[in-house]
Amino acid sequence: MIDETLLREAAATVAAIGPGDAALDALRRRWPDMRFTVCADDDVPARLAPAWSGVRFNLYLIGGGEHCLALTRDHDTAIGIVVATVAD
């Protein structure tokens, strides 16, 4: 589960470091049991609203089933975060 507090803290980490590999390393150190990945925001389906919008990045939730991962809007089933870099 990813609650608003965790999401806010993850967003603050990304905002302080900038989106990219350094932010992923920091997120993985802080929450080692969660999944994190980075991509370009235009790789995310336009119909999906971000769980958090920051300056130069958006955060999306990763939902996990038994076999497949997918983006989700459900905080209760979220197991990770996608850091999506927004181009200028």
Buried (B, 14 or more C-beta within 10 A) or exposed (E): EBEEEBBEBBBEBBBEBBBBEEBBEBBEEEBEEBBBBBEEBEEBEEEEEBBBEBEBBBBBBBBBEEEEBEBBEEBEBBBBBBBBBBEE
